[in-house]
Amino acid sequence: MSLLVKATRRGRDIVMVTPAAAGLRYVGFSAHRLADGESIEVDTGGRETCVVVLGGVVTVTSGAASYREIGQRRGPFDDAPPFAAYLPGTARVAVRAHGAAEVAICTA
């Protein structure tokens, strides 16, 4: 098993690592580029989910929870900590970009 996964240079999906593809039981990871106004929805499969804003500003919703316009850095190499939303995995997660954004979605 190798955990080295190359990112794609173009397109919305930067990388996707499912538990099955990585030979893991619980942990999953994906990263996505979103254009202004673009959304992505994630079926958590009952797993706890953390949406990390790598760059840009996004709104994260899941069930009754809503984190509006979080994020402040241009990208992962800015000298600022990322914003993140931790969700219990009881409902689908939606992420909407306000301007260009990159997000990581981590599940366990």
N, CA, C and O atoms as CSV, one atom per row, in Angstrom:
chain,resi,resn,atom,element,x,y,z
A,1,MET,N,N,0.839,-1.168,0.000
A,1,MET,CA,C,0.000,0.000,0.000
A,1,MET,C,C,0.889,1.237,0.000
A,1,MET,O,O,1.854,1.315,0.760
A,2,SER,N,N,0.560,2.206,-0.855
A,2,SER,CA,C,1.273,3.475,-0.892
A,2,SER,C,C,0.298,4.606,-0.611
A,2,SER,O,O,-0.789,4.656,-1.188
A,3,LEU,N,N,0.685,5.507,0.270
A,3,LEU,CA,C,-0.153,6.657,0.565
A,3,LEU,C,C,0.257,7.871,-0.247
A,3,LEU,O,O,-0.284,8.958,-0.045
A,4,LEU,N,N,1.207,7.708,-1.164
A,4,LEU,CA,C,1.617,8.800,-2.035
A,4,LEU,C,C,0.613,8.913,-3.180
A,4,LEU,O,O,0.450,7.981,-3.968
A,5,VAL,N,N,-0.049,10.048,-3.261
A,5,VAL,CA,C,-1.052,10.283,-4.289
A,5,VAL,C,C,-0.722,11.604,-4.963
A,5,VAL,O,O,-0.575,12.625,-4.292
A,6,LYS,N,N,-0.604,11.590,-6.272
A,6,LYS,CA,C,-0.280,12.808,-7.014
A,6,LYS,C,C,-1.532,13.639,-7.242
A,6,LYS,O,O,-2.605,13.108,-7.532
A,7,ALA,N,N,-1.379,14.939,-7.107
A,7,ALA,CA,C,-2.478,15.875,-7.350
A,7,ALA,C,C,-2.629,16.128,-8.843
A,7,ALA,O,O,-1.660,16.054,-9.598
A,8,THR,N,N,-3.849,16.425,-9.258
A,8,THR,CA,C,-4.063,16.817,-10.650
A,8,THR,C,C,-3.828,18.316,-10.762
A,8,THR,O,O,-4.130,19.066,-9.834
A,9,ARG,N,N,-3.298,18.747,-11.878
A,9,ARG,CA,C,-2.983,20.169,-12.072
A,9,ARG,C,C,-4.185,20.971,-12.536
A,9,ARG,O,O,-4.231,22.187,-12.348
A,10,ARG,N,N,-5.152,20.307,-13.138
A,10,ARG,CA,C,-6.320,21.001,-13.685
A,10,ARG,C,C,-7.590,20.303,-13.226
A,10,ARG,O,O,-7.571,19.153,-12.787
A,11,GLY,N,N,-8.700,21.037,-13.340
A,11,GLY,CA,C,-9.989,20.462,-12.990
A,11,GLY,C,C,-10.367,20.742,-11.548
A,11,GLY,O,O,-9.575,21.283,-10.776
A,12,ARG,N,N,-11.562,20.375,-11.204
A,12,ARG,CA,C,-12.086,20.664,-9.876
A,12,ARG,C,C,-11.482,19.784,-8.796
A,12,ARG,O,O,-11.130,20.277,-7.725
A,13,ASP,N,N,-11.356,18.494,-9.058
A,13,ASP,CA,C,-10.851,17.567,-8.044
A,13,ASP,C,C,-9.325,17.531,-8.084
A,13,ASP,O,O,-8.733,17.125,-9.084
A,14,ILE,N,N,-8.698,17.956,-6.994
A,14,ILE,CA,C,-7.237,17.954,-6.901
A,14,ILE,C,C,-6.746,16.556,-6.586
A,14,ILE,O,O,-5.821,16.058,-7.227
A,15,VAL,N,N,-7.371,15.914,-5.589
A,15,VAL,CA,C,-6.998,14.564,-5.178
A,15,VAL,C,C,-8.177,13.948,-4.436
A,15,VAL,O,O,-8.938,14.644,-3.765
A,16,MET,N,N,-8.314,12.625,-4.567
A,16,MET,CA,C,-9.354,11.901,-3.837
A,16,MET,C,C,-8.757,10.588,-3.334
A,16,MET,O,O,-8.233,9.784,-4.105
A,17,VAL,N,N,-8.854,10.398,-2.019
A,17,VAL,CA,C,-8.370,9.163,-1.404
A,17,VAL,C,C,-9.517,8.597,-0.572
A,17,VAL,O,O,-9.837,9.117,0.496
A,18,THR,N,N,-10.124,7.538,-1.067
A,18,THR,CA,C,-11.192,6.886,-0.311
A,18,THR,C,C,-10.572,5.859,0.636
A,18,THR,O,O,-9.461,5.389,0.391
A,19,PRO,N,N,-11.270,5.509,1.706
A,19,PRO,CA,C,-10.726,4.476,2.591
A,19,PRO,C,C,-10.413,3.181,1.840
A,19,PRO,O,O,-9.378,2.559,2.080
A,20,ALA,N,N,-11.298,2.777,0.937
A,20,ALA,CA,C,-11.079,1.523,0.198
A,20,ALA,C,C,-9.848,1.605,-0.700
A,20,ALA,O,O,-9.066,0.656,-0.768
A,21,ALA,N,N,-9.670,2.738,-1.392
A,21,ALA,CA,C,-8.536,2.893,-2.312
A,21,ALA,C,C,-7.201,2.913,-1.564
A,21,ALA,O,O,-6.182,2.478,-2.101
A,22,ALA,N,N,-7.202,3.416,-0.332
A,22,ALA,CA,C,-5.965,3.521,0.440
A,22,ALA,C,C,-5.722,2.301,1.322
A,22,ALA,O,O,-4.699,2.217,2.000
A,23,GLY,N,N,-6.660,1.359,1.315
A,23,GLY,CA,C,-6.512,0.191,2.168
A,23,GLY,C,C,-6.751,0.516,3.641
A,23,GLY,O,O,-6.256,-0.178,4.529
A,24,LEU,N,N,-7.510,1.571,3.887
A,24,LEU,CA,C,-7.816,1.984,5.252
A,24,LEU,C,C,-9.265,1.653,5.573
A,24,LEU,O,O,-10.071,1.434,4.668
A,25,ARG,N,N,-9.593,1.617,6.837
A,25,ARG,CA,C,-10.974,1.299,7.204
A,25,ARG,C,C,-11.843,2.532,7.347
A,25,ARG,O,O,-13.038,2.481,7.055
A,26,TYR,N,N,-11.266,3.644,7.792
A,26,TYR,CA,C,-12.116,4.760,8.164
A,26,TYR,C,C,-11.745,6.107,7.554
A,26,TYR,O,O,-12.631,6.928,7.316
A,27,VAL,N,N,-10.495,6.354,7.299
A,27,VAL,CA,C,-10.031,7.695,6.941
A,27,VAL,C,C,-10.121,7.936,5.438
A,27,VAL,O,O,-9.698,7.104,4.635
A,28,GLY,N,N,-10.684,9.100,5.066
A,28,GLY,CA,C,-10.747,9.516,3.675
A,28,GLY,C,C,-10.297,10.960,3.549
A,28,GLY,O,O,-10.355,11.715,4.519
A,29,PHE,N,N,-9.849,11.350,2.358
A,29,PHE,CA,C,-9.366,12.703,2.124
A,29,PHE,C,C,-9.616,13.081,0.677
A,29,PHE,O,O,-9.429,12.273,-0.233
A,30,SER,N,N,-10.039,14.316,0.477
A,30,SER,CA,C,-10.130,14.852,-0.882
A,30,SER,C,C,-9.854,16.342,-0.823
A,30,SER,O,O,-10.052,16.979,0.212
A,31,ALA,N,N,-9.396,16.893,-1.935
A,31,ALA,CA,C,-9.170,18.330,-2.040
A,31,ALA,C,C,-9.758,18.792,-3.360
A,31,ALA,O,O,-9.690,18.083,-4.364
A,32,HIS,N,N,-10.340,19.995,-3.352
A,32,HIS,CA,C,-11.093,20.476,-4.519
A,32,HIS,C,C,-10.854,21.954,-4.770
A,32,HIS,O,O,-10.689,22.740,-3.837
A,33,ARG,N,N,-10.838,22.324,-6.063
A,33,ARG,CA,C,-10.805,23.716,-6.478
A,33,ARG,C,C,-12.230,24.120,-6.824
A,33,ARG,O,O,-12.916,23.413,-7.562
A,34,LEU,N,N,-12.672,25.245,-6.299
A,34,LEU,CA,C,-14.017,25.721,-6.590
A,34,LEU,C,C,-13.944,27.116,-7.199
A,34,LEU,O,O,-13.206,27.974,-6.714
A,35,ALA,N,N,-14.706,27.339,-8.253
A,35,ALA,CA,C,-14.817,28.662,-8.861
A,35,ALA,C,C,-15.836,29.473,-8.075
A,35,ALA,O,O,-16.591,28.922,-7.274
A,36,ASP,N,N,-15.858,30.762,-8.300
A,36,ASP,CA,C,-16.798,31.655,-7.628
A,36,ASP,C,C,-18.229,31.144,-7.815
A,36,ASP,O,O,-18.674,30.939,-8.945
A,37,GLY,N,N,-18.940,30.941,-6.718
A,37,GLY,CA,C,-20.328,30.486,-6.761
A,37,GLY,C,C,-20.501,28.986,-6.922
A,37,GLY,O,O,-21.620,28.486,-6.810
A,38,GLU,N,N,-19.435,28.263,-7.180
A,38,GLU,CA,C,-19.520,26.812,-7.363
A,38,GLU,C,C,-19.676,26.116,-6.007
A,38,GLU,O,O,-19.152,26.579,-4.993
A,39,SER,N,N,-20.406,24.996,-6.011
A,39,SER,CA,C,-20.634,24.223,-4.798
A,39,SER,C,C,-20.217,22.781,-5.005
A,39,SER,O,O,-20.168,22.277,-6.127
A,40,ILE,N,N,-19.918,22.135,-3.895
A,40,ILE,CA,C,-19.671,20.700,-3.899
A,40,ILE,C,C,-20.455,20.124,-2.735
A,40,ILE,O,O,-20.493,20.712,-1.654
A,41,GLU,N,N,-21.086,18.970,-2.953
A,41,GLU,CA,C,-21.804,18.273,-1.887
A,41,GLU,C,C,-21.119,16.945,-1.626
A,41,GLU,O,O,-20.669,16.262,-2.546
A,42,VAL,N,N,-21.052,16.601,-0.359
A,42,VAL,CA,C,-20.357,15.378,0.051
A,42,VAL,C,C,-21.292,14.537,0.904
A,42,VAL,O,O,-21.863,15.016,1.883
A,43,ASP,N,N,-21.438,13.272,0.515
A,43,ASP,CA,C,-22.161,12.318,1.353
A,43,ASP,C,C,-21.133,11.762,2.327
A,43,ASP,O,O,-20.208,11.063,1.915
A,44,THR,N,N,-21.281,12.059,3.593
A,44,THR,CA,C,-20.277,11.689,4.590
A,44,THR,C,C,-20.261,10.197,4.915
A,44,THR,O,O,-19.310,9.700,5.517
A,45,GLY,N,N,-21.305,9.493,4.519
A,45,GLY,CA,C,-21.365,8.064,4.816
A,45,GLY,C,C,-21.367,7.791,6.312
A,45,GLY,O,O,-20.959,6.717,6.753
A,46,GLY,N,N,-21.832,8.778,7.102
A,46,GLY,CA,C,-21.871,8.599,8.546
A,46,GLY,C,C,-20.547,8.873,9.231
A,46,GLY,O,O,-20.441,8.743,10.450
A,47,ARG,N,N,-19.517,9.256,8.450
A,47,ARG,CA,C,-18.206,9.539,9.046
A,47,ARG,C,C,-18.127,11.010,9.460
A,47,ARG,O,O,-18.680,11.883,8.791
A,48,GLU,N,N,-17.437,11.271,10.564
A,48,GLU,CA,C,-17.185,12.644,10.971
A,48,GLU,C,C,-16.383,13.334,9.867
A,48,GLU,O,O,-15.553,12.708,9.208
A,49,THR,N,N,-16.639,14.626,9.674
A,49,THR,CA,C,-16.056,15.342,8.537
A,49,THR,C,C,-15.464,16.659,8.995
A,49,THR,O,O,-16.049,17.360,9.820
A,50,CYS,N,N,-14.300,16.991,8.456
A,50,CYS,CA,C,-13.679,18.287,8.691
A,50,CYS,C,C,-13.414,18.928,7.335
A,50,CYS,O,O,-12.691,18.374,6.507
A,51,VAL,N,N,-13.999,20.093,7.117
A,51,VAL,CA,C,-13.760,20.851,5.892
A,51,VAL,C,C,-12.715,21.909,6.231
A,51,VAL,O,O,-12.955,22.773,7.074
A,52,VAL,N,N,-11.555,21.843,5.576
A,52,VAL,CA,C,-10.466,22.788,5.814
A,52,VAL,C,C,-10.390,23.723,4.616
A,52,VAL,O,O,-10.283,23.272,3.476
A,53,VAL,N,N,-10.447,25.027,4.877
A,53,VAL,CA,C,-10.381,26.023,3.810
A,53,VAL,C,C,-8.900,26.291,3.524
A,53,VAL,O,O,-8.236,27.014,4.266
A,54,LEU,N,N,-8.394,25.697,2.438
A,54,LEU,CA,C,-6.986,25.861,2.080
A,54,LEU,C,C,-6.712,27.261,1.545
A,54,LEU,O,O,-5.641,27.823,1.776
A,55,GLY,N,N,-7.681,27.817,0.833
A,55,GLY,CA,C,-7.555,29.168,0.298
A,55,GLY,C,C,-8.912,29.678,-0.128
A,55,GLY,O,O,-9.761,28.905,-0.571
A,56,GLY,N,N,-9.122,30.985,0.004
A,56,GLY,CA,C,-10.392,31.577,-0.386
A,56,GLY,C,C,-11.375,31.641,0.763
A,56,GLY,O,O,-11.018,31.477,1.930
A,57,VAL,N,N,-12.632,31.885,0.396
A,57,VAL,CA,C,-13.721,32.031,1.371
A,57,VAL,C,C,-14.871,31.143,0.927
A,57,VAL,O,O,-15.245,31.143,-0.246
A,58,VAL,N,N,-15.435,30.383,1.868
A,58,VAL,CA,C,-16.529,29.467,1.555
A,58,VAL,C,C,-17.592,29.518,2.639
A,58,VAL,O,O,-17.356,30.002,3.746
A,59,THR,N,N,-18.768,29.009,2.296
A,59,THR,CA,C,-19.823,28.747,3.271
A,59,THR,C,C,-20.014,27.239,3.333
A,59,THR,O,O,-20.164,26.581,2.304
A,60,VAL,N,N,-20.008,26.694,4.552
A,60,VAL,CA,C,-20.170,25.257,4.771
A,60,VAL,C,C,-21.498,25.040,5.485
A,60,VAL,O,O,-21.768,25.673,6.506
A,61,THR,N,N,-22.338,24.136,4.946
A,61,THR,CA,C,-23.594,23.794,5.606
A,61,THR,C,C,-23.723,22.284,5.720
A,61,THR,O,O,-23.275,21.529,4.857
A,62,SER,N,N,-24.350,21.868,6.816
A,62,SER,CA,C,-24.623,20.455,7.036
A,62,SER,C,C,-25.779,20.369,8.026
A,62,SER,O,O,-25.636,20.735,9.193
A,63,GLY,N,N,-26.922,19.884,7.553
A,63,GLY,CA,C,-28.094,19.860,8.412
A,63,GLY,C,C,-28.434,21.275,8.846
A,63,GLY,O,O,-28.545,22.170,8.007
A,64,ALA,N,N,-28.600,21.490,10.148
A,64,ALA,CA,C,-28.930,22.814,10.678
A,64,ALA,C,C,-27.692,23.690,10.872
A,64,ALA,O,O,-27.828,24.891,11.106
A,65,ALA,N,N,-26.510,23.130,10.782
A,65,ALA,CA,C,-25.277,23.891,10.990
A,65,ALA,C,C,-24.903,24.666,9.726
A,65,ALA,O,O,-25.018,24.155,8.612
A,66,SER,N,N,-24.459,25.896,9.918
A,66,SER,CA,C,-24.020,26.720,8.798
A,66,SER,C,C,-22.870,27.612,9.247
A,66,SER,O,O,-22.984,28.340,10.233
A,67,TYR,N,N,-21.772,27.547,8.519
A,67,TYR,CA,C,-20.598,28.381,8.786
A,67,TYR,C,C,-20.433,29.277,7.570
A,67,TYR,O,O,-19.964,28.832,6.522
A,68,ARG,N,N,-20.818,30.538,7.711
A,68,ARG,CA,C,-20.900,31.456,6.576
A,68,ARG,C,C,-19.607,32.235,6.369
A,68,ARG,O,O,-19.048,32.841,7.284
A,69,GLU,N,N,-19.166,32.186,5.120
A,69,GLU,CA,C,-18.029,32.979,4.646
A,69,GLU,C,C,-16.811,32.858,5.556
A,69,GLU,O,O,-16.315,33.846,6.097
A,70,ILE,N,N,-16.341,31.611,5.712
A,70,ILE,CA,C,-15.138,31.368,6.508
A,70,ILE,C,C,-13.938,31.240,5.577
A,70,ILE,O,O,-14.066,30.829,4.424
A,71,GLY,N,N,-12.782,31.597,6.099
A,71,GLY,CA,C,-11.545,31.559,5.332
A,71,GLY,C,C,-10.997,32.962,5.164
A,71,GLY,O,O,-11.750,33.933,5.083
A,72,GLN,N,N,-9.650,33.059,5.112
A,72,GLN,CA,C,-9.058,34.375,4.978
A,72,GLN,C,C,-7.776,34.375,4.173
A,72,GLN,O,O,-7.307,35.438,3.766
A,73,ARG,N,N,-7.201,33.217,3.936
A,73,ARG,CA,C,-5.913,33.224,3.254
A,73,ARG,C,C,-6.065,32.938,1.766
A,73,ARG,O,O,-7.070,32.376,1.330
A,74,ARG,N,N,-5.062,33.330,0.995
A,74,ARG,CA,C,-5.098,33.121,-0.459
A,74,ARG,C,C,-4.793,31.673,-0.829
A,74,ARG,O,O,-5.306,31.166,-1.827
A,75,GLY,N,N,-3.964,31.008,-0.035
A,75,GLY,CA,C,-3.595,29.635,-0.329
A,75,GLY,C,C,-2.886,29.002,0.842
A,75,GLY,O,O,-2.656,29.661,1.856
A,76,PRO,N,N,-2.533,27.729,0.722
A,76,PRO,CA,C,-1.962,26.992,1.852
A,76,PRO,C,C,-0.573,27.468,2.273
A,76,PRO,O,O,-0.101,27.098,3.348
A,77,PHE,N,N,0.089,28.278,1.449
A,77,PHE,CA,C,1.428,28.725,1.804
A,77,PHE,C,C,1.435,30.122,2.417
A,77,PHE,O,O,2.504,30.648,2.726
A,78,ASP,N,N,0.264,30.734,2.599
A,78,ASP,CA,C,0.174,32.003,3.319
A,78,ASP,C,C,0.524,31.772,4.786
A,78,ASP,O,O,0.313,30.682,5.318
A,79,ASP,N,N,1.055,32.793,5.428
A,79,ASP,CA,C,1.449,32.676,6.826
A,79,ASP,C,C,0.257,32.976,7.736
A,79,ASP,O,O,0.271,33.941,8.500
A,80,ALA,N,N,-0.762,32.142,7.643
A,80,ALA,CA,C,-1.968,32.278,8.461
A,80,ALA,C,C,-2.576,30.889,8.624
A,80,ALA,O,O,-2.497,30.068,7.711
A,81,PRO,N,N,-3.178,30.622,9.773
A,81,PRO,CA,C,-3.799,29.306,9.958
A,81,PRO,C,C,-5.061,29.182,9.109
A,81,PRO,O,O,-5.713,30.184,8.813
A,82,PRO,N,N,-5.406,27.954,8.716
A,82,PRO,CA,C,-6.624,27.766,7.927
A,82,PRO,C,C,-7.875,27.798,8.806
A,82,PRO,O,O,-7.816,27.502,10.000
A,83,PHE,N,N,-8.983,28.153,8.210
A,83,PHE,CA,C,-10.277,28.003,8.865
A,83,PHE,C,C,-10.740,26.574,8.610
A,83,PHE,O,O,-10.376,25.978,7.597
A,84,ALA,N,N,-11.537,26.020,9.519
A,84,ALA,CA,C,-12.054,24.665,9.359
A,84,ALA,C,C,-13.422,24.551,10.017
A,84,ALA,O,O,-13.728,25.256,10.978
A,85,ALA,N,N,-14.230,23.658,9.487
A,85,ALA,CA,C,-15.539,23.356,10.075
A,85,ALA,C,C,-15.570,21.861,10.356
A,85,ALA,O,O,-15.404,21.046,9.448
A,86,TYR,N,N,-15.783,21.509,11.610
A,86,TYR,CA,C,-15.852,20.108,12.028
A,86,TYR,C,C,-17.316,19.716,12.166
A,86,TYR,O,O,-18.080,20.370,12.876
A,87,LEU,N,N,-17.703,18.631,11.476
A,87,LEU,CA,C,-19.108,18.225,11.424
A,87,LEU,C,C,-19.247,16.766,11.844
A,87,LEU,O,O,-18.361,15.957,11.565
A,88,PRO,N,N,-20.348,16.419,12.512
A,88,PRO,CA,C,-20.483,15.083,13.091
A,88,PRO,C,C,-20.783,13.957,12.103
A,88,PRO,O,O,-20.754,12.792,12.498
A,89,GLY,N,N,-21.064,14.251,10.854
A,89,GLY,CA,C,-21.322,13.195,9.881
A,89,GLY,C,C,-22.751,12.697,9.866
A,89,GLY,O,O,-23.030,11.630,9.319
A,90,THR,N,N,-23.656,13.452,10.455
A,90,THR,CA,C,-25.055,13.022,10.502
A,90,THR,C,C,-25.868,13.528,9.315
A,90,THR,O,O,-27.026,13.144,9.155
A,91,ALA,N,N,-25.279,14.383,8.480
A,91,ALA,CA,C,-25.988,14.926,7.310
A,91,ALA,C,C,-24.980,15.210,6.197
A,91,ALA,O,O,-23.776,15.303,6.435
A,92,ARG,N,N,-25.499,15.345,4.982
A,92,ARG,CA,C,-24.644,15.714,3.849
A,92,ARG,C,C,-23.980,17.057,4.118
A,92,ARG,O,O,-24.524,17.892,4.840
A,93,VAL,N,N,-22.811,17.260,3.540
A,93,VAL,CA,C,-22.062,18.508,3.693
A,93,VAL,C,C,-22.042,19.218,2.351
A,93,VAL,O,O,-21.755,18.606,1.322
A,94,ALA,N,N,-22.347,20.515,2.360
A,94,ALA,CA,C,-22.271,21.333,1.151
A,94,ALA,C,C,-21.286,22.471,1.396
A,94,ALA,O,O,-21.289,23.098,2.455
A,95,VAL,N,N,-20.442,22.726,0.392
A,95,VAL,CA,C,-19.465,23.805,0.464
A,95,VAL,C,C,-19.684,24.686,-0.761
A,95,VAL,O,O,-19.682,24.193,-1.889
A,96,ARG,N,N,-19.874,26.005,-0.542
A,96,ARG,CA,C,-20.087,26.960,-1.632
A,96,ARG,C,C,-18.997,28.025,-1.579
A,96,ARG,O,O,-18.736,28.601,-0.522
A,97,ALA,N,N,-18.363,28.286,-2.718
A,97,ALA,CA,C,-17.275,29.245,-2.800
A,97,ALA,C,C,-17.767,30.662,-3.014
A,97,ALA,O,O,-18.713,30.896,-3.766
A,98,HIS,N,N,-17.123,31.600,-2.350
A,98,HIS,CA,C,-17.353,33.035,-2.550
A,98,HIS,C,C,-16.047,33.573,-3.148
A,98,HIS,O,O,-15.169,34.046,-2.427
A,99,GLY,N,N,-15.939,33.494,-4.470
A,99,GLY,CA,C,-14.671,33.727,-5.150
A,99,GLY,C,C,-13.979,32.392,-5.320
A,99,GLY,O,O,-14.482,31.377,-4.840
A,100,ALA,N,N,-12.844,32.364,-5.985
A,100,ALA,CA,C,-12.099,31.111,-6.160
A,100,ALA,C,C,-11.645,30.597,-4.803
A,100,ALA,O,O,-11.216,31.375,-3.951
A,101,ALA,N,N,-11.740,29.284,-4.602
A,101,ALA,CA,C,-11.376,28.694,-3.315
A,101,ALA,C,C,-10.846,27.281,-3.512
A,101,ALA,O,O,-11.131,26.623,-4.513
A,102,GLU,N,N,-10.066,26.830,-2.531
A,102,GLU,CA,C,-9.634,25.440,-2.461
A,102,GLU,C,C,-9.954,24.921,-1.080
A,102,GLU,O,O,-9.685,25.584,-0.078
A,103,VAL,N,N,-10.542,23.709,-1.026
A,103,VAL,CA,C,-10.905,23.105,0.245
A,103,VAL,C,C,-10.429,21.664,0.308
A,103,VAL,O,O,-10.342,20.974,-0.708
A,104,ALA,N,N,-10.123,21.226,1.516
A,104,ALA,CA,C,-9.826,19.815,1.784
A,104,ALA,C,C,-10.992,19.263,2.600
A,104,ALA,O,O,-11.509,19.923,3.501
A,105,ILE,N,N,-11.386,18.051,2.265
A,105,ILE,CA,C,-12.458,17.396,3.005
A,105,ILE,C,C,-11.900,16.104,3.582
A,105,ILE,O,O,-11.516,15.188,2.854
A,106,CYS,N,N,-11.865,16.056,4.903
A,106,CYS,CA,C,-11.275,14.928,5.619
A,106,CYS,C,C,-12.380,14.194,6.358
A,106,CYS,O,O,-13.209,14.824,7.014
A,107,THR,N,N,-12.402,12.871,6.259
A,107,THR,CA,C,-13.450,12.086,6.916
A,107,THR,C,C,-12.810,10.990,7.762
A,107,THR,O,O,-11.751,10.458,7.430
A,108,ALA,N,N,-13.481,10.669,8.857
A,108,ALA,CA,C,-13.015,9.569,9.703
A,108,ALA,C,C,-14.194,9.019,10.482
A,108,ALA,O,O,-14.034,8.080,11.263
